[in-house]
Amino acid sequence: MILDEFYSHYIYTNSTDAPCKLVSAAAFVEDVETDPVIVVDGLTKNWRYPGWRISWILGPKSVVETVASAGSFLDGGANHPFQKEALLLLDPSIALQETIAIQKHFAEKRQYTLDRLKEMGIGVDAEPEGTFYVWANLSNLPPPLNNGMSFFKEGLKEKVITVLAYSSTSIPTTAAPMRATRTIVELALGGDEEAYHWIKRRRARYSKVQLAS
Ligand SMILES: Cc1ncc(COP(=O)(O)O)c(C=O)c1O
């Protein structure tokens, strides 16, 4: 079993008095050499250092060595100075401090995004309990905004989606309509007013078209 824990610090269901909620399959591994479990994590999301290209795996030594060897063969592997710096970030007290900050900050972004979507009549079938995306249901918008792909194309016309989509994971502070499929779009949680204004403007325009026809 391979578990990708890149988003494991982004949890919004902390119901206890603890300062933050953290889960990892590592807590359930009894013998790292024999349990059929590999945990994958990295700096891209939980620590928000995508440019460093540093990740790691927890698993049997033979697996770790094989992956390190493949990485070394394919692209030379992660550079050593960054690996050394990354070790400092993995200090439990620093990791905890980062997680508390992430959960507080992103819980606010999550609420902001959900409130704005609701205000615009865009449905959210399942409110996100983790990560920094929300799957929004476009079916109540006037055409052509009620389909993921044409919604995406409308965004391209105003150059909103291209600009925001590229920055959505690298700088998770923007609101980015992205990964559009049928009537559902995935929005990065964020506070970028421009994205919401864009949807509002388009919505108003196409509602008029619909009324007129
Ligand atoms: C589920 C998941 N795992 C891992 C990653 C990290 O990938 P990378 O560090 O190559 O950007 C991502 C990035 O989008 C992701 O969505």
The ligand as an ORCA input file, in Angstrom:
! r2SCAN-3c Opt
* xyz 0 1
  C      -1.653     14.227     -4.462
  C      -0.345     14.927     -4.726
  N       0.797     14.374     -4.277
  C       1.987     14.988     -4.476
  C       2.078     16.191     -5.126
  C       3.409     16.874     -5.247
  O       3.949     16.803     -6.486
  P       5.207     17.704     -6.836
  O       6.076     17.813     -5.622
  O       5.869     16.966     -7.948
  O       4.658     19.031     -7.244
  C       0.929     16.784     -5.620
  C       1.008     18.053     -6.376
  O       0.116     18.507     -7.033
  C      -0.321     16.149     -5.401
  O      -1.467     16.719     -5.832
*
